Amino acid sequence: MLLTLLSEGFSRDALISVLLSLPVIVLSLSLHETAHGWVAYKLGDPTAHNLGRLTLNPLKHLDPIGFIFMLLFGIGWAKPVPINTRHFKNPRVGMALSGIAGPISNLLLGFLGMLLYVLTIVICVVAGVDPWAIVWTKVLLLFLDVLAFMNIALAVFNLIPVPPFDGSRFAYVFLPTKWYFKVMQYERYTGIAIMAIIFLLSRFDLNPIGIVVNFIMTNTMNLLIFLANLLLNLIL
């Protein structure tokens, strides 16, 4: 995120986007971990609840290295919420559902950011003003853009179906038990390998996370703009 903005050249909008990314990172990572713990709690595991992790308080969740990665690259992590699968009726299904809850929460927040972005423009058009000519609406649009991008990126990153990413918890629920535990033994190494591959590809402008994020955001925004135009035709 920060590296991309700086590589495009310093500007006031770039500086504002970086500053706005700070609260977005705090909110996004805290929501992600809270969602893990909340679903686990609903499925019978009180571990996160007992440790005070069912909260959006960033002090309970943020990992310094993960925060820095999120600021620099738009993808990162927080301190994992502890989950005790012994409390689940079906441990693998419980782990899958609680694992997938984090990325889903970020997808929903990202889509909300895009929806509010388009609604802000629609309101300005109806009011007959240029949203980019007014300071507060311009800052709001930049904030919503950062909110959408970072949350979609965080969701896509965590949906990678290999350990230690959240997507593996869901994907491997379909594997035989002995295979599942064998694969999970190597999650530390596969995580490092995936990060290294993403970094190397990004050096050649082939960042797979960015490609998927741009695809999701472009198509979602096109749909929202299409619907907004229909709405404006009815209003104006």
C-alpha positions as CSV (number, residue, x, y, z in Angstrom):
1,M,0.0,0.0,0.0
2,L,2.5,2.6,1.2
3,L,5.2,1.4,-1.2
4,T,2.8,1.5,-4.1
5,L,1.7,5.1,-3.3
6,L,5.3,6.3,-2.9
7,S,6.4,4.6,-6.1
8,E,3.7,6.6,-8.0
9,G,5.3,9.8,-6.7
10,F,4.7,11.9,-3.7
11,S,1.5,14.0,-3.7
12,R,-0.9,15.4,-1.1
13,D,-3.5,12.8,-2.0
14,A,-0.9,10.0,-1.5
15,L,0.0,11.4,1.9
16,I,-3.7,11.6,2.9
17,S,-4.3,8.0,1.7
18,V,-1.4,6.8,3.9
19,L,-2.7,8.6,6.9
20,L,-6.2,7.3,6.3
21,S,-4.8,3.8,6.0
22,L,-3.8,3.8,9.7
23,P,-7.3,3.6,11.2
24,V,-8.4,1.3,8.3
25,I,-5.6,-1.2,9.2
26,V,-6.6,-1.0,12.9
27,L,-10.3,-1.6,12.2
28,S,-9.7,-4.3,9.5
29,L,-7.4,-6.5,11.5
30,S,-9.4,-6.1,14.7
31,L,-12.6,-7.0,12.9
32,H,-10.9,-10.0,11.2
33,E,-9.7,-11.5,14.5
34,T,-13.0,-10.7,16.4
35,A,-14.9,-12.5,13.7
36,H,-12.8,-15.6,14.2
37,G,-13.4,-15.6,17.9
38,W,-17.1,-14.7,17.7
39,V,-18.0,-17.6,15.3
40,A,-15.9,-20.0,17.5
41,Y,-17.8,-18.8,20.5
42,K,-21.1,-19.3,18.8
43,L,-20.0,-22.9,17.9
44,G,-19.2,-23.6,21.5
45,D,-15.6,-22.6,22.1
46,P,-15.3,-19.9,24.8
47,T,-11.5,-19.5,24.6
48,A,-11.4,-16.2,22.8
49,H,-14.2,-14.9,24.9
50,N,-12.5,-15.8,28.2
51,L,-9.3,-14.1,27.0
52,G,-11.1,-10.9,26.2
53,R,-10.5,-11.2,22.4
54,L,-14.1,-10.7,21.4
55,T,-13.6,-7.0,21.0
56,L,-12.6,-4.4,18.4
57,N,-10.0,-3.0,20.8
58,P,-6.9,-3.0,18.6
59,L,-4.6,-3.4,21.6
60,K,-6.0,-6.9,22.0
61,H,-5.3,-7.9,18.4
62,L,-2.5,-6.0,16.6
63,D,0.8,-7.6,15.7
64,P,3.5,-5.0,15.1
65,I,5.1,-6.9,12.1
66,G,1.6,-7.7,10.6
67,F,0.7,-4.0,11.0
68,I,3.8,-2.8,9.2
69,F,3.2,-5.3,6.3
70,M,-0.4,-4.1,6.0
71,L,0.8,-0.5,5.8
72,L,3.6,-1.3,3.3
73,F,1.9,-3.9,1.0
74,G,-1.8,-3.7,1.8
75,I,-1.7,-7.3,3.2
76,G,-0.9,-8.3,6.8
77,W,-2.0,-10.1,9.9
78,A,-2.8,-9.7,13.6
79,K,-2.3,-11.9,16.6
80,P,-4.2,-15.1,16.0
81,V,-7.3,-15.6,18.1
82,P,-6.8,-18.9,20.1
83,I,-9.3,-21.6,19.3
84,N,-9.7,-24.9,21.1
85,T,-11.3,-27.3,18.7
86,R,-12.2,-29.7,21.6
87,H,-15.2,-27.5,22.3
88,F,-16.6,-28.1,18.8
89,K,-19.1,-30.9,18.1
90,N,-17.2,-31.4,14.8
91,P,-13.7,-30.0,15.3
92,R,-12.8,-29.8,11.6
93,V,-16.1,-28.1,10.6
94,G,-15.9,-25.8,13.6
95,M,-12.3,-24.8,12.7
96,A,-13.3,-24.3,9.0
97,L,-16.3,-22.0,9.9
98,S,-14.4,-20.0,12.5
99,G,-11.4,-19.8,10.1
100,I,-13.4,-18.5,7.1
101,A,-15.2,-15.9,9.3
102,G,-12.3,-13.5,9.3
103,P,-11.9,-13.2,5.5
104,I,-15.7,-13.0,5.1
105,S,-15.9,-10.1,7.6
106,N,-13.2,-8.2,5.5
107,L,-15.1,-8.9,2.3
108,L,-18.3,-7.5,3.7
109,L,-16.5,-4.4,5.0
110,G,-14.8,-4.0,1.7
111,F,-18.1,-4.2,-0.2
112,L,-19.6,-1.7,2.3
113,G,-16.8,0.7,1.5
114,M,-17.4,0.5,-2.2
115,L,-21.2,0.9,-1.7
116,L,-20.7,4.0,0.4
117,Y,-18.2,5.3,-2.1
118,V,-20.8,5.2,-4.9
119,L,-23.6,6.5,-2.7
120,T,-21.5,9.5,-1.7
121,I,-21.0,10.3,-5.4
122,V,-24.7,9.8,-6.1
123,I,-25.7,12.2,-3.3
124,C,-23.2,14.8,-4.5
125,V,-24.6,14.5,-8.1
126,V,-28.2,14.9,-6.9
127,A,-27.1,17.9,-4.8
128,G,-25.4,19.4,-7.9
129,V,-21.9,19.5,-6.4
130,D,-18.5,18.1,-7.4
131,P,-17.4,15.6,-4.7
132,W,-13.8,16.1,-5.5
133,A,-14.1,19.9,-5.2
134,I,-15.1,19.8,-1.5
135,V,-12.5,18.9,1.1
136,W,-14.6,16.7,3.3
137,T,-16.2,14.7,0.5
138,K,-12.8,14.2,-1.2
139,V,-11.3,12.9,2.1
140,L,-14.3,10.7,2.6
141,L,-14.0,9.2,-0.9
142,L,-10.2,8.6,-0.3
143,F,-11.0,6.9,3.0
144,L,-13.7,4.6,1.5
145,D,-11.3,3.7,-1.4
146,V,-8.6,2.7,1.1
147,L,-11.1,0.9,3.2
148,A,-12.4,-1.1,0.3
149,F,-9.0,-1.9,-1.2
150,M,-7.4,-3.0,2.1
151,N,-10.2,-5.2,3.2
152,I,-10.6,-7.0,-0.1
153,A,-6.9,-7.5,-0.2
154,L,-6.8,-8.8,3.3
155,A,-9.7,-11.2,2.5
156,V,-8.1,-12.5,-0.7
157,F,-4.7,-12.9,1.0
158,N,-6.2,-14.9,3.9
159,L,-8.4,-17.1,1.5
160,I,-5.2,-18.7,0.1
161,P,-6.1,-22.4,0.5
162,V,-2.8,-23.5,2.1
163,P,-1.7,-23.3,5.7
164,P,-1.3,-21.1,7.7
165,F,-3.9,-19.0,5.9
166,D,-7.6,-19.1,6.8
167,G,-8.6,-20.6,3.5
168,S,-6.7,-23.8,4.4
169,R,-9.0,-24.3,7.4
170,F,-12.0,-24.5,5.0
171,A,-10.3,-26.2,2.1
172,Y,-8.8,-29.0,4.1
173,V,-12.1,-29.9,5.8
174,F,-12.6,-32.1,2.7
175,L,-9.3,-33.9,3.1
176,P,-8.9,-37.3,4.9
177,T,-8.0,-36.7,8.6
178,K,-4.4,-38.2,8.2
179,W,-3.7,-35.9,5.3
180,Y,-5.1,-32.9,7.1
181,F,-2.8,-33.2,10.0
182,K,0.2,-34.0,7.9
183,V,-0.3,-30.8,5.8
184,M,-0.9,-28.7,9.0
185,Q,2.5,-29.8,10.3
186,Y,4.2,-27.7,7.6
187,E,2.1,-24.5,7.9
188,R,5.1,-22.4,9.1
189,Y,7.1,-23.3,6.0
190,T,4.3,-23.0,3.5
191,G,3.4,-19.6,4.8
192,I,7.0,-18.4,4.3
193,A,7.1,-19.9,0.8
194,I,3.8,-18.2,-0.2
195,M,4.9,-14.8,1.1
196,A,8.2,-15.2,-0.8
197,I,6.4,-16.2,-4.0
198,I,4.1,-13.2,-3.8
199,F,7.0,-10.9,-3.1
200,L,9.0,-12.2,-6.0
201,L,6.1,-12.0,-8.5
202,S,5.3,-8.5,-7.4
203,R,8.8,-7.5,-8.4
204,F,7.8,-8.4,-11.9
205,D,4.5,-6.6,-11.7
206,L,2.7,-10.0,-11.4
207,N,1.3,-9.7,-7.9
208,P,-1.5,-12.3,-7.8
209,I,-3.2,-10.8,-4.8
210,G,-3.3,-7.4,-6.6
211,I,-4.7,-9.0,-9.8
212,V,-7.6,-10.7,-7.9
213,V,-8.3,-7.6,-5.8
214,N,-8.4,-5.4,-8.9
215,F,-10.7,-7.9,-10.6
216,I,-13.1,-8.0,-7.7
217,M,-13.1,-4.2,-7.1
218,T,-13.4,-3.3,-10.8
219,N,-16.4,-5.6,-11.4
220,T,-18.1,-4.7,-8.1
221,M,-17.7,-1.0,-8.8
222,N,-19.0,-1.4,-12.4
223,L,-22.1,-3.1,-11.0
224,L,-22.6,-0.4,-8.4
225,I,-22.1,2.4,-10.9
226,F,-24.6,0.7,-13.2
227,L,-27.2,0.5,-10.4
228,A,-26.4,4.1,-9.4
229,N,-27.1,5.3,-12.9
230,L,-30.4,3.6,-12.9
231,L,-31.2,5.3,-9.7
232,L,-30.2,8.7,-10.9
233,N,-32.3,8.3,-14.0
234,L,-35.3,7.7,-11.8
235,I,-34.5,10.7,-9.5
236,L,-33.4,13.3,-12.1
